[in-house]
């Protein structure tokens, strides 16, 4: 049975649906995610792009570059500004959903803290989670081999 999840923004202008199993659950501490979240990290899940679709509205897209040279597209609501999802050019087959935008985020269980090289000293991370200085090798956004 394929998992289906739905989500959207604070004001309801943009909605999405995602089908498929979660590929990776993470807490990202990179500076870009800190800026976008306005906090120490962002909670995210990586899901198959083939099962992802916008069901209402049109998100605003912000394009930037990563340290690794990838094009990174961040989607958010043009009305309320809620962060919704991310896409990275190196892996067009994957979408990174912002857990806070899910209708039911209660099932989220992070597998790791990533980009801890940028973690803030006041952020008390769970010591039981693996810590990765950057993106962990072999995970959903690692460059394809």
Contact map, one row per residue, 1 for C-alpha under 8 A:
1110000000000000000000000000000000000000000000000000000000000000000000000000000000000000000000000000000000000000000000000000000000000000000000000
1111000000000000001110000000000000000000000000000000000000000000000000000000000000000000000000000000000000000000000000000000000000000000000000000
1111100000000000001110000000000000000000000000000000000000000000000000000000000000000000000000000000000000000000000000000000000000000000000000000
0111110000000000111100000000000000000000000000000000000000000000000000000000000000000000000000000000000000000000000000000000000000000000000000000
0011111000000000111000000000000000000000000000000000000000000000000000000000000000000000000000000000011000000000000000000000000000000000000000000
0001111100000011110000000000000000000000000000000000000000000000000000000000000000000000000000000000011100000000000000000000000000000000000000000
0000111110000011100000000000000000000000000000000000000000000000000000000000000000000000000000000000111100000000000000000000000000000000000000000
0000011111011111000000000000000000000000000000000000000000000000000000000000000000010000000000000000111000000000000000000000000000000000000000000
0000001111111110000000000000000000000000000000000000000000000000000000000001100111110000000000000000100000000000000000000000000000000000000000000
0000000111110000000000000000000000000000000000000000000000000000000000000000000101000000000000000000100000000000000000000000000000000000000000000
0000000011111100000000000000000000000000000000000000000000000000000000000000001100000000000000000000000000000000000000000000000000000000000000000
0000000111111110000000000000000000000000000000000000000000000000000000000000000000000000000000000000000000000000000000000000000000000000000000000
0000000110111110000000000000000000000000000000000000000111000000000000000000101000000000000000000000000000000000000000000000000000000000000000000
0000000110111111000000000000000000000000000000000000011111100000000000000000100000000000000000000000000000000000000000000000000000000000000000000
0000011110011111100000000000000000000000000000000000011110000000000000000000000000000000000000000000000000000000000000000000000000000000000000000
0000011100000111110000000000000000000000000000000001111100000000000000000000000000000000000000000000000000000000000000000000000000000000000000000
0001111000000011111000000000000000000000000000000011111000000000000000000000000000000000000000000000000000000000000000000000000000000000000000000
0001110000000001111100000000000000000000000000100011100000000000000000000000000000000000000000000000000000000000000000000000000000000000000000000
0111100000000000111110000000000000000000000000110011000000000000000000000000000000000000000000000000000000000000000000000000000000000000000000000
0111000000000000011111000000000000000000000000110010000000000000000000000000000000000000000000000000000000000000000000000000000000000000000000000
0110000000000000001111100000000000000000000000110000000000000000000000000000000000000000000000000000000000000000000000000000000000000000000000000
0000000000000000000111111000000000000000000011110000000000000000000000000000000000000000000000000000000000000000000000000000000000000000000000000
0000000000000000000011111000000000000000000011110000000000000000000000000000000000000000000000000000000000000000000000000000000000000000000100000
0000000000000000000001111100000000000000000011100000000000000000000000000000000000000000000000000000000000000010000000000000000000000000001100000
0000000000000000000001111110000000000000001111000000000000000000000000000000000000000000000000000000000000011111000000000000000000000000000000000
0000000000000000000000011111000000000000001110000000000000000000000000000000000000000000000000000000000000000111110000000000000000000000000000000
0000000000000000000000001111100000000000111100000000000000000000000000000000000000000000000000000000000000000101110000000000000000000000000000000
0000000000000000000000000111110010000000111100000000000000000000000000000000000000000000000000000000000000000000111100000000000000000000000000000
0000000000000000000000000011111011000001110000000000000000000000000000000000000000000000000000000000000000000000111111110000000000000000000000000
0000000000000000000000000001111111000000100000000000000000000000000000000000000000000000000000000000000000000000011111100000000000000000000000000
0000000000000000000000000000111111100000000000000000000000000000000000000000000000000000000000000000000000000000000001000000000000000000000000000
0000000000000000000000000000011111110000000000000000000000000000000000000000000000000000000000000000000000000000000000000000000000000000000000000
0000000000000000000000000001111111111000110000000000000000000000000000000000000000000000000000000000000000000000000000000000000000000000000000000
0000000000000000000000000000111111111111110000000000000000000000000000000000000000000000000000000000000000000000000000000000000000000000000000000
0000000000000000000000000000001111111110000000000000000000000000000000000000000000000000000000000000000000000000000000000000000000000000000000000
0000000000000000000000000000000111111100000000000000000000000000000000000000000000100000000000000000000000000000000000000000000000000000000000000
0000000000000000000000000000000011111111110000000000000000000000000000000000000000100000000000000000000000000000000000000000000000000000000000000
0000000000000000000000000000000001111111000000000000000000000000000000000000000000000000000000000000000000000000000000000000000000000000000000000
0000000000000000000000000000000001101111110000000000000000000000000000000000000000000000000000000000000000000000000000000000000000000000000000000
0000000000000000000000000000100001001111110000000000000000000000000000000000000000000000000000000000000000000000000000110010000000000000000000000
0000000000000000000000000011110011001011111000000000000000000000000000000000000000000000000000000000000000000000000000100000000000000000000000000
0000000000000000000000000011100011001011111100000000000000000000000000000000000000000000000000000100000000000000000000000000000000000000000000000
0000000000000000000000001111000000000000111110000000000000000000000000000000000000000000000000000111000000000100000000000000000000000000000000000
0000000000000000000000001111000000000000011111000000000000000000000000000000000000000000000000011110000000000000000000000000000000000000000000000
0000000000000000000001111100000000000000001111100000000000000000000000000000000000000000000000011110000000000000000000000000000000000000000000000
0000000000000000000001111000000000000000000111110000000000000000000000000000000000000000000001111000000000000000000000000000000000000000000100000
0000000000000000011111110000000000000000000011111011000000000000000000000000000000000000000001111000000000000000000000000000000000000000000000000
0000000000000000001111100000000000000000000001111111000000000000000000000000000000000000000011100000000000000000000000000000000000000000000000000
0000000000000000000000000000000000000000000000111111000000000000000000000000000000000000000111100000000000000000000000000000000000000000000000000
0000000000000000000000000000000000000000000000011111000000000000000000000000000000000000000011000000000000000000000000000000000000000000000000000
0000000000000000111100000000000000000000000000111111100000000000000000000000000000000000000000000000000000000000000000000000000000000000000000000
0000000000000001111000000000000000000000000000111111110000000000000000000000000000000000000000100000000000000000000000000000000000000000000000000
0000000000000001110000000000000000000000000000000011111000000000000000000000000000000000000000000000000000000000000000000000000000000000000000000
0000000000000111100000000000000000000000000000000001111111000000000000000000000000000000000000000000000000000000000000000000000000000000000000000
0000000000000111100000000000000000000000000000000000111110000000000000000000000000000000000000000000000000000000000000000000000000000000000000000
0000000000001111000000000000000000000000000000000000011111000000000000000000000000000000000000000000000000000000000000000000000000000000000000000
0000000000001110000000000000000000000000000000000000011111100000000000000000000000000000000000000000000000000000000000000000000000000000000000000
0000000000001100000000000000000000000000000000000000010111110000000000000000100000000000000000000000000000000000000000000000000000000000000000000
0000000000000100000000000000000000000000000000000000000011111000000000000011110000000000000000000000000000000000000000000000000000000000000000000
0000000000000000000000000000000000000000000000000000000001111100000000000011110000000000000000000000000000000000000000000000000000000000000000000
0000000000000000000000000000000000000000000000000000000000111110000000001111000000000000000000000000000000000000000000000000000000000000000000000
0000000000000000000000000000000000000000000000000000000000011111000000001110000000000000000000000000000000000000000000000000000000000000000000000
0000000000000000000000000000000000000000000000000000000000001111100000111100000000000000000000000000000000000000000000000000000000000000000000000
0000000000000000000000000000000000000000000000000000000000000111110000111000000000000000000000000000000000000000000000000000000000000000000000000
0000000000000000000000000000000000000000000000000000000000000011111011110000000000000000000000000000000000000000000000000000000000000000000000000
0000000000000000000000000000000000000000000000000000000000000001111111110000000000000000000000000000000000000000000000000000000000000000000000000
0000000000000000000000000000000000000000000000000000000000000000111111000000000000000000000000000000000000000000000000000000000000000000000000000
0000000000000000000000000000000000000000000000000000000000000000011111000000000000000000000000000000000000000000000000000000000000000000000000000
0000000000000000000000000000000000000000000000000000000000000000111111100000000000000000000000000000000000000000000000000000000000000000000000000
0000000000000000000000000000000000000000000000000000000000000000111111110000000000000001110000000000000000000000000000000000000000000000000000000
0000000000000000000000000000000000000000000000000000000000000011110011111000000000000001110000000000000000000000000000000000000000000000000000000
0000000000000000000000000000000000000000000000000000000000000011110001111100000000000111100000000000000000000000000000000000000000000000000000000
0000000000000000000000000000000000000000000000000000000000001111000000111110000000000111000000000000000000000000000000000000000000000000000000000
0000000000000000000000000000000000000000000000000000000000001110000000011111000000111110000000000000000000000000000000000000000000000000000000000
0000000000000000000000000000000000000000000000000000000000111100000000001111100000111100000000000000000000000000000000000000000000000000000000000
0000000010000000000000000000000000000000000000000000000000111000000000000111110011111000000000000000000000000000000000000000000000000000000000000
0000000010001100000000000000000000000000000000000000000001110000000000000011111111110000000000000000000000000000000000000000000000000000000000000
0000000000000000000000000000000000000000000000000000000000110000000000000001111110000000000000000000000000000000000000000000000000000000000000000
0000000000101000000000000000000000000000000000000000000000000000000000000000111110000000000000000000000000000000000000000000000000000000000000000
0000000011100000000000000000000000000000000000000000000000000000000000000000111111000000000000000000000000000000000000000000000000000000000000000
0000000010000000000000000000000000000000000000000000000000000000000000000001111111100000000000000000000000000000000000000000000000000000000000000
0000000011000000000000000000000000000000000000000000000000000000000000000001100111110000000000000000100000000000000000000000000000000000000000000
0000000010000000000000000000000000011000000000000000000000000000000000000111100011111000000000000100100000000000000000000000000000000000000000000
0000000110000000000000000000000000000000000000000000000000000000000000000111100001111100000000001100100000000000000000000000000000000000000000000
0000000000000000000000000000000000000000000000000000000000000000000000000111000000111110000000111100000000000000000000000000000000000000000000000
0000000000000000000000000000000000000000000000000000000000000000000000011110000000011111000000111100000000000000000000000000000000000000000000000
0000000000000000000000000000000000000000000000000000000000000000000000011100000000001111101101110000000000000000000000000000000000000000000000000
0000000000000000000000000000000000000000000000000000000000000000000001111000000000000111111101100000000000000000000000000000000000000000000010000
0000000000000000000000000000000000000000000000000000000000000000000001110000000000000011111100000000000000000000000000000000000000000000000000000
0000000000000000000000000000000000000000000000000000000000000000000001100000000000000001111100000000000000000000000000000000000000000000000011110
0000000000000000000000000000000000000000000000000000000000000000000000000000000000000011111111000000000000000000000000000000000000000000000111110
0000000000000000000000000000000000000000000000001000000000000000000000000000000000000011111111100000000000000000000000000000000000000000000000000
0000000000000000000000000000000000000000000000011100000000000000000000000000000000000000001111100000000000000000000000000000000000000000000000000
0000000000000000000000000000000000000000000001111100000000000000000000000000000000000011001111110000000000000000000000000000000000000000000110000
0000000000000000000000000000000000000000000001111001000000000000000000000000000000001111000111111000000000000000000000000000000000000000000000000
0000000000000000000000000000000000000000000111100000000000000000000000000000000000001110000001111100000000000000000000000000000000000000000000000
0000000000000000000000000000000000000000000111100000000000000000000000000000000000011100000000111110110000000000000000000000000000000000000000000
0000000000000000000000000000000000000000011110000000000000000000000000000000000000111100000000011111110000000000000000000000000000000000000000000
0000000000000000000000000000000000000000001110000000000000000000000000000000000000000000000000001111110010010000000000000000000000000000000000000
0000000000000000000000000000000000000000001000000000000000000000000000000000000000000000000000000111110010000000000000000000000000000000000000000
0000001111000000000000000000000000000000000000000000000000000000000000000000000001110000000000001111111010000000000000000000000000000000000000000
0000111100000000000000000000000000000000000000000000000000000000000000000000000000000000000000001111111110000000000000000000000000000000000000000
0000111100000000000000000000000000000000000000000000000000000000000000000000000000000000000000000000111110000000000000000000000000000000000000000
0000011000000000000000000000000000000000000000000000000000000000000000000000000000000000000000000000011111100000000000000000000000000000000000000
0000000000000000000000000000000000000000000000000000000000000000000000000000000000000000000000000011111111110000000000000000000000000000000000000
0000000000000000000000000000000000000000000000000000000000000000000000000000000000000000000000000000000111110000000000000000000000000000000000000
0000000000000000000000000000000000000000000000000000000000000000000000000000000000000000000000000000000111111000000000000000000000000000000000000
0000000000000000000000001000000000000000000000000000000000000000000000000000000000000000000000000010000011111100000000000000000000000000000000000
0000000000000000000000001000000000000000000000000000000000000000000000000000000000000000000000000000000000111110000000000000000000000000000000000
0000000000000000000000001110000000000000001000000000000000000000000000000000000000000000000000000000000000011111100000000000000010000000000000000
0000000000000000000000011100000000000000000000000000000000000000000000000000000000000000000000000000000000001111100000000000000011000000000000000
0000000000000000000000001110000000000000000000000000000000000000000000000000000000000000000000000000000000000111110000000000000011110000000000000
0000000000000000000000000111100000000000000000000000000000000000000000000000000000000000000000000000000000000111111100000000100011110000000000000
0000000000000000000000000111110000000000000000000000000000000000000000000000000000000000000000000000000000000001111100000000000000111111000000000
0000000000000000000000000001110000000000000000000000000000000000000000000000000000000000000000000000000000000000111111100000000000011110000000000
0000000000000000000000000001110000000000000000000000000000000000000000000000000000000000000000000000000000000000111111100000000000111100000000000
0000000000000000000000000000110000000000000000000000000000000000000000000000000000000000000000000000000000000000001111100000000000001100000000000
0000000000000000000000000000111000000000000000000000000000000000000000000000000000000000000000000000000000000000001111110000000000000000000000000
0000000000000000000000000000110000000001100000000000000000000000000000000000000000000000000000000000000000000000001111111010000000000000000000000
0000000000000000000000000000100000000001000000000000000000000000000000000000000000000000000000000000000000000000000001111110000000000000000000000
0000000000000000000000000000000000000000000000000000000000000000000000000000000000000000000000000000000000000000000000111111000000000000000000000
0000000000000000000000000000000000000000000000000000000000000000000000000000000000000000000000000000000000000000000000011111000000000000000000000
0000000000000000000000000000000000000001000000000000000000000000000000000000000000000000000000000000000000000000000000111111100000000000000000000
0000000000000000000000000000000000000000000000000000000000000000000000000000000000000000000000000000000000000000000000001111110000000000000000000
0000000000000000000000000000000000000000000000000000000000000000000000000000000000000000000000000000000000000000100000000011111000000000000000000
0000000000000000000000000000000000000000000000000000000000000000000000000000000000000000000000000000000000000000000000000001111110000000000000000
0000000000000000000000000000000000000000000000000000000000000000000000000000000000000000000000000000000000000000000000000000111111000000000000000
0000000000000000000000000000000000000000000000000000000000000000000000000000000000000000000000000000000000000000000000000000011111000000000000000
0000000000000000000000000000000000000000000000000000000000000000000000000000000000000000000000000000000000000111100000000000011111100000000000000
0000000000000000000000000000000000000000000000000000000000000000000000000000000000000000000000000000000000000011100000000000001111110000000000000
0000000000000000000000000000000000000000000000000000000000000000000000000000000000000000000000000000000000000001110100000000000011111000000000000
0000000000000000000000000000000000000000000000000000000000000000000000000000000000000000000000000000000000000001111100000000000001111111000000000
0000000000000000000000000000000000000000000000000000000000000000000000000000000000000000000000000000000000000000011110000000000000111111000000000
0000000000000000000000000000000000000000000000000000000000000000000000000000000000000000000000000000000000000000011110000000000000011111000000000
0000000000000000000000000000000000000000000000000000000000000000000000000000000000000000000000000000000000000000011000000000000000011111101011000
0000000000000000000000000000000000000000000000000000000000000000000000000000000000000000000000000000000000000000010000000000000000011111111001000
0000000000000000000000000000000000000000000000000000000000000000000000000000000000000000000000000000000000000000000000000000000000000011111001000
0000000000000000000000000000000000000000000000000000000000000000000000000000000000000000000000000000000000000000000000000000000000000001111101000
0000000000000000000000010000000000000000000000000000000000000000000000000000000000000000000000000000000000000000000000000000000000000011111111000
0000000000000000000000110000000000000000000001000000000000000000000000000000000000000000001001000000000000000000000000000000000000000000011111000
0000000000000000000000000000000000000000000000000000000000000000000000000000000000000001011001000000000000000000000000000000000000000010001111100
0000000000000000000000000000000000000000000000000000000000000000000000000000000000000000011000000000000000000000000000000000000000000011111111110
0000000000000000000000000000000000000000000000000000000000000000000000000000000000000000011000000000000000000000000000000000000000000000000011111
0000000000000000000000000000000000000000000000000000000000000000000000000000000000000000011000000000000000000000000000000000000000000000000001111
0000000000000000000000000000000000000000000000000000000000000000000000000000000000000000000000000000000000000000000000000000000000000000000000111
